Amino acid sequence: VQLQASGGGLVQAGGSLRLSCAASGTSFSFNYMGWYRQAPGKQRELVARISSGGSFLVEDPVKGRFTISRDNAKNTVYLQMNSLKPEDTAVYYCYGFMAIQYWGKGTLVTVSS
């Protein structure tokens, strides 16, 4: 099973980006899919997650600005990031949980002030 994240880049504060993470190598849907991020010098932190049934959790630092969604048919999870702030700068990692946790390689998001 592999997870491939895409959509990172450089954006000005107040801008938007959409991250995608597509899973391959399995025909089963993950129980959960989501995103963590790790800023320089900081620990990895959960950003948002969503269940196969559509229940979701968005952490406080990004609540109201970020939206998580998924397409079970494509085994893909998305993170729509609006009103980006410099403190959102981090490497964003997607994951999928199905008995064990699978990780994708990170995608860098840089928000300039």
Secondary structure, DSSP 8 states (H G I E B T S, - for coil): -EEEEE--EEEETT--EEEEEEEES-SS--SEEEEEEE-TTS--EEEEEEETTS-EEE-GGGTTTEEEEEETTTTEEEEEE-S--GGG-EEEEEEEESSSEEE---EEEEEE-
